[in-house]
Amino acid sequence: MATTTVLPTKGSASTSGRGIKITTSASPGDTIHAYQAGTTAGNFDVVDVTVYNSDTVDRTITFQDGGTTSPDDSRGGTVPAGEERTFYNFMGQNGLLLKAFGSAANVLSAHVRVRNVVTA
């Protein structure tokens, strides 16, 4: 019988679990996580990203999930001024990258939580 293990961890682009500043305002975005390597069925990362907007106006964030083709690899939304918003359940594997860019540089920070799912 297969056993599934879920290991919570930080995003691969984070230093000690700290936020990742979004410094780009166009594609390709800043890398915020590299999904686990391999293509084994049942092994993947599930990623939640909480984005804080330090600006005095609302800002949009666009995530590029596994590629940079729009709209295929894109999702995102608006983060209100001075607030945070969480985007849930990005899923991937095979070392693909989760990237992000904002409507303005250096005012958004991404706090990334990863659940590594491994089935053996």
Secondary structure, 3 states (H helix, E strand, C coil): CCCEEEEEEECCCCCCCCCEEECCCCCCCEEEEECCCCCCCCCEEEEEEEEEECCCCCEEEEEEECCCCCCCCEEEEEECCCCEEEEEEEEECCCCEEEEEECCCCCEEEEEEEEEEEEC
